[in-house]
Amino acid sequence: MSSSNSAKKRRARVQGGWAAPSNVRSDRDKPKAPIGPAWLGKNVDQPVERKFVYEKPEEDNRVIPPEKTISKPGVYDISTEPSGVSRLRYFPVFIDPEEASAIYDTLYHELPWRQRTDVKKTGESFLQPRLTAWYGDVPYSYSGLTHDSCPQWHPTLLMLKDRLEEVTGIHFNSMLANLYRDGHDSVAWHSDDELCLGPEPTIASLSFGDTRNFELRKKPLPEEHGDFTYMEHIKVPLLHGSLLLMEGASQADWQHRIPREYHDKEPRINLTFRITYPD
Ligand SMILES: O=C(O)CCC(=O)C(=O)O
């Protein structure tokens, strides 16, 4: 349907319209000169009774759900859909603050941090507003950029990977590190749903440094055309030394981001451990 036709239809839905039986042509559509024998147009040319029909505009009674905050340790089933349960597990003190500070210093100085170029859906490229580093036997590609494989893990990362494996029972083989230099650094709404991460990836996210808000929003149904207004929103202020696990359908059904802050923030390092499968 063309956009002008759909605009007309929309107006008619709100204000009402001149209705005629749908199997009858309007005067405007009538052929100028008779085509074919007279009997052919017999029914078509009957005078039509038309009356104004008022249609009440559809009411939108939905309410915007209030944002929820997760700050206590626990297991949170944030949604259950045909795709499965989306589950978060939050451990605010996974590593005690003193050890977390030592880990932060090591990673800040010793990881090969780089600012990479990302590509928007429009094809426009831009510098990511954060620094990153990738470790894994296989390369990792998303939104037009590729992190080369890096199988030589830093010893501190290996130690953390072992600790996570003890707690989760999962043998992670890759890790994306993010360094947010200050409150201006951020990561935009996205899901970690690349094919190479498998269908229901478990992502283990460790945080060091200043607290930043990790936000999640539920994905709308296709008929909402990307409108997130009425979708649930959750905020998790990720503390120094905390662990957040995202499991099940949490990448299929939710997006997440670290928004830019409008007041001063110290740097923060985030490590997201994953299982990555070769293409
Ligand atoms: O910094 C964070 O906590 C989130 C990082 C993230 O979303 C990602 O690496 O995909």
The ligand as a Gaussian input file, in Angstrom:
#p B3LYP/6-31G(d) Opt

LIG

0 1
 O       29.921000      -2.775000      30.303000
 C       29.003000      -3.550000      30.473000
 O       28.601000      -3.877000      31.599000
 C       28.240000      -4.103000      29.282000
 C       29.125000      -4.468000      28.129000
 C       28.338000      -5.040000      26.994000
 O       27.173000      -4.818000      26.853000
 C       29.008000      -5.888000      26.007000
 O       30.234000      -6.031000      26.042000
 O       28.285000      -6.457000      25.169000

